[in-house]
């Protein structure tokens, strides 16, 4: 697996937690274009769309931990990906009980 490219150091230092109406998820499969399959913390698999603002800045791969915001009208099926965590940030989330240890 290749190295992850970091655009700037400040992007590594900031971390965004899930707000109200959002949840954590793990990318299961890339479906093409801007679509991914995400297994969420509520054990529902949703089809996520990578927002354009995020799509132009970073790459999302299999097994990445993301923040997903379910849509209002298809909340059990679809959602928007709003943030991707780096590996040190995932360790921090697990240590501070934001996501389960086996997630």
N, C-alpha and C positions, 0 to 999 in steps of 0.2 A: 504494500500500500504506500502511496506517495506521501510526501510531507504536506502538511496543511499550510497554505500561504496566509500570512498575517499582513494585512494592509498597513496597519500602524499599531504601535504599542498601546495606545489609549483604548483601542477596541478590545484588547485582552483584559484590561483592568476593570472595565465597567461590566456590571452584571445586572440583568433585568429579571426580576421575579415575576411569577404569574400573578396577574391582578384579578379582580372580580370578573367572572365570565370567561376566564382563560384557564387552561390546564397544561400540565406537562405531558409530553409524549415522546415516543422513540420511533424514528423512521424505520419502517420495515422494508419498504420497497420503493424504488423510483419508478414512476409510471410513464415518464416522458414529459417533455415540455416543462411546465411548471407544476406538475401534479406528483404527489407522493402519497404513500399509504402509511398512516401513523397509528400506532397502538398507544392509546391514551391511558392515563392513570386510573380512569374509571372503567377499564377493561373493555372499552368500545374501540373498534378499529374504524377510523375515519379517513376519508380521502381529503388530503390537505392541499391547498393551493399556496404556492410560494408567492408572496406579495411582490410586486414589481420593484419596490424600493429595496427589498431584501435580496431579490434575485440578481440585481445588478452589482451588489456589494460582496456577497459571500457565496460559497458553494455548500450545498447540502448533500450529504452522502448517507448510505445505509448506516444504521445504528447511531446516528446523531440524536442527541436529546434536544428537543425543541419546545417552544411555547406555542400552543395552538389555541385559536379563538374560534369556537364553534359558531356557525352561522345561526341567525335567528330562526329561519324557517326550515332548515334541515339539520338541526343541531346534533342528531345522532349519526348523520351520514357525512357531512362536509364541514370544513373549517379552513381558516386562514393561518398559515405559519407566520408568526410575527417575530420570532427570535430563535437563534441557534446558539447553543452553549459549546465552549471549548472543553477539552478534556479536564483541565484543572478546575474549571467552573463546575463540571459535573461532579467531581470529587467533593467540592465544597458544598454543593446541594445535598449530596448524600450524607455528609458529616453533620450538617445542620438540620437534617430531617425534613427537607422540602420534598424530596422524592425518596421512595423506598430503596433500601440497600441493594436489593436484587433486581432493580429496574434496569 
